[in-house]
Amino acid sequence: MNAPQVLVMAKAPVAGRVKTRLCPPCTPGQAARIAAAALADTLDTVAAAAAAAGARVLVVDGDYPAPPGWTVCPQRGGPLGDRLANAFADTRAPQTATVLIGMDTPQLATVAHLDRALRLLADVDAVLGPADDGGWWALGLRDPRHAEILRTIPTSTPTTGRQTLTALRRHGLRIQLLPQLRDVDTAADAHAVAALCPANSRFARAVATEMPSPTAVAG
């Protein structure tokens, strides 16, 4: 097997198109700046992950300048399940495992979770990182062709992660679960995740700057 590759599934941080569930309390511009910070932290984490010696691919909806050493792949398809499956298909390389993450878990700045996912794929067929909202934050596959199961699984539901795990097991794959993390969807999520980020996190600074804390608003 070659060194695993990492895909970051992202949407260009354009006001009115990203993090709309943060509005209110944010304006569309504030929400876009928070999204941009989350994406920047995520890209830094992937670049720093010791085990990520393979390709790094930004699978993006819209225009966003990828860092040096990255490949850009446009998202393709309509429903999210199709876009996820297409991301695995469009970047597939022989004898290369693939880990896909999103831009909604900037607490990954510690890199430990991503390093673990990449290491585990040397011994198992799939890794899945469940999210607090019932979805998942990471999916790694030794054979990216198994991502075809994603086309039939409803996304953004409380059972998306469970259905994904069930589908992987039905294919007879050996699966290792990763730690459960919280996605950033709402203002409460943003504050909770920011508190888990290191002091140098762009995301934590953006949340502090662009979104007043619940305590401050109440006062």
C-alpha positions in Angstrom: 0.0 0.0 0.0 1.1 3.5 -0.7 0.9 6.3 1.9 -2.7 7.2 2.5 -4.1 10.4 1.1 -6.3 12.9 2.8 -9.3 14.7 1.3 -10.8 17.8 2.8 -14.4 18.3 1.8 -15.1 22.1 1.9 -17.2 24.9 0.7 -15.6 28.2 -0.3 -16.3 30.7 2.6 -18.5 33.0 0.7 -21.0 35.2 2.7 -24.5 33.8 2.4 -23.4 30.4 1.2 -21.6 29.0 4.3 -22.5 28.5 7.9 -26.0 30.0 7.4 -27.2 28.3 10.6 -25.0 30.7 12.5 -27.2 33.6 11.3 -28.4 34.9 13.7 -26.5 35.8 15.8 -23.9 36.2 13.1 -24.3 38.3 9.9 -23.5 36.3 6.7 -20.1 38.1 6.6 -19.3 37.0 10.1 -20.4 33.5 9.5 -18.2 33.4 6.4 -15.1 34.6 8.3 -15.7 31.9 11.0 -16.0 29.3 8.2 -12.8 30.6 6.6 -11.0 30.2 9.9 -12.3 26.7 10.4 -11.1 25.7 6.9 -7.7 27.3 7.4 -7.2 25.4 10.7 -8.3 22.2 9.1 -5.8 22.5 6.2 -3.0 23.3 8.6 -3.9 20.2 10.6 -3.7 17.9 7.5 -0.4 19.5 6.5 1.0 18.8 10.0 -0.3 15.2 10.4 2.9 13.1 10.6 1.3 10.1 9.0 -0.2 12.0 6.1 2.8 11.4 3.8 0.5 10.9 0.7 -1.4 13.3 -1.4 -3.5 16.1 0.2 -6.6 17.1 -1.8 -9.0 19.9 -1.3 -12.4 18.9 -2.6 -14.1 22.2 -2.9 -17.4 23.7 -3.8 -16.5 27.1 -5.3 -13.2 28.8 -5.6 -10.6 28.6 -2.9 -6.8 28.8 -3.2 -5.3 25.6 -1.9 -2.0 25.7 0.0 1.3 24.8 -1.7 1.6 21.0 -2.2 -2.1 20.4 -2.3 -4.3 19.3 -5.2 -7.7 20.9 -5.9 -10.6 18.7 -7.0 -14.0 20.3 -7.6 -17.0 18.8 -6.0 -19.2 17.0 -8.4 -22.9 16.0 -8.1 -26.1 17.2 -6.5 -27.0 15.5 -3.1 -24.2 15.4 -0.5 -24.1 11.6 -0.6 -23.2 11.7 -4.3 -20.6 14.5 -3.8 -18.9 12.4 -1.1 -18.9 9.3 -3.2 -17.6 11.3 -6.2 -14.8 12.8 -4.1 -13.5 9.3 -3.3 -14.0 8.2 -6.9 -12.4 11.2 -8.5 -9.3 11.0 -6.4 -8.8 7.3 -6.3 -5.3 6.0 -6.8 -4.1 2.4 -7.0 -3.1 0.8 -3.7 -3.9 4.1 -1.8 -6.1 4.4 1.2 -8.2 7.6 1.5 -9.4 9.5 4.5 -12.0 12.2 4.0 -12.8 14.9 6.6 -14.8 18.1 6.5 -14.1 21.6 7.6 -16.5 21.6 10.5 -14.2 20.1 13.2 -11.4 22.7 13.6 -10.6 21.1 17.0 -8.6 18.7 15.0 -5.8 21.2 15.3 -4.2 18.8 17.8 -3.6 16.4 14.8 -3.8 13.3 17.1 -7.2 12.2 15.8 -6.2 12.4 12.1 -2.9 10.7 12.7 -4.7 7.8 14.4 -7.1 7.5 11.5 -4.3 7.2 9.0 -2.3 4.7 11.1 -5.4 2.5 11.7 -5.9 2.0 7.9 -2.8 -0.1 7.9 -4.7 -2.8 9.8 -8.4 -2.3 9.1 -10.6 -1.7 6.0 -12.3 1.4 7.2 -12.3 4.0 10.0 -15.3 6.1 10.9 -15.4 9.1 13.2 -18.9 9.7 14.6 -20.2 13.2 15.2 -22.3 14.4 18.1 -25.2 15.2 15.8 -25.5 11.7 14.5 -23.4 12.2 11.4 -19.7 11.5 10.9 -16.6 13.8 10.8 -14.2 11.3 9.1 -14.4 8.3 6.8 -11.3 6.4 5.9 -11.3 3.5 3.4 -8.4 1.2 2.3 -10.4 0.7 -0.9 -12.1 4.0 -1.9 -14.5 2.1 -4.1 -16.5 1.2 -1.0 -17.6 4.9 -0.8 -20.3 4.0 -3.3 -22.5 3.1 -0.3 -22.7 6.8 0.5 -25.0 7.4 -2.4 -27.9 5.7 -0.7 -27.5 7.0 2.8 -29.5 10.1 3.8 -27.2 12.9 5.0 -27.6 15.4 7.8 -29.9 13.2 9.9 -29.5 11.8 13.4 -28.9 8.4 12.0 -26.5 9.1 9.1 -23.5 7.8 11.1 -25.2 4.7 12.2 -26.5 3.9 8.7 -23.0 4.4 7.3 -21.5 2.0 9.9 -24.2 -0.6 9.1 -23.6 -0.3 5.4 -19.8 -0.8 5.9 -20.4 -3.8 8.0 -22.8 -5.3 5.4 -19.9 -5.2 3.0 -17.8 -7.3 5.4 -15.3 -4.6 6.2 -13.2 -4.5 9.3 -14.0 -1.2 10.9 -12.4 0.9 13.7 -14.3 3.7 15.2 -12.6 7.0 15.9 -13.4 9.4 18.9 -16.7 11.1 18.6 -16.4 14.9 17.9 -18.8 17.8 17.7 -19.4 19.5 14.3 -19.9 23.2 14.1 -23.4 23.8 12.9 -25.0 26.3 15.4 -23.7 29.1 17.6 -23.7 26.8 20.6 -21.5 24.4 18.6 -19.1 27.1 17.6 -18.5 28.2 21.2 -18.2 24.7 22.5 -15.7 23.7 19.7 -13.7 26.9 20.1 -13.2 26.1 23.8 -11.5 22.8 22.7 -9.1 24.5 20.2 -5.5 25.5 21.0 -4.7 29.1 21.8 -3.3 29.7 18.3 -6.4 28.5 16.6 -7.8 30.8 13.9 -11.2 29.4 14.5 -11.2 30.2 18.2 -10.1 33.7 17.5 -12.7 34.2 14.9 -15.5 33.0 17.1 -14.3 35.3 19.9 -14.2 38.2 17.5 -17.2 37.6 15.3 -19.7 36.0 17.7 -20.4 37.3 21.2 -20.5 34.7 23.8 -23.9 33.7 25.3 -22.8 35.2 28.6 -21.8 38.5 27.1 -25.1 38.7 25.3 -27.1 37.9 28.4 -25.2 40.5 30.3 
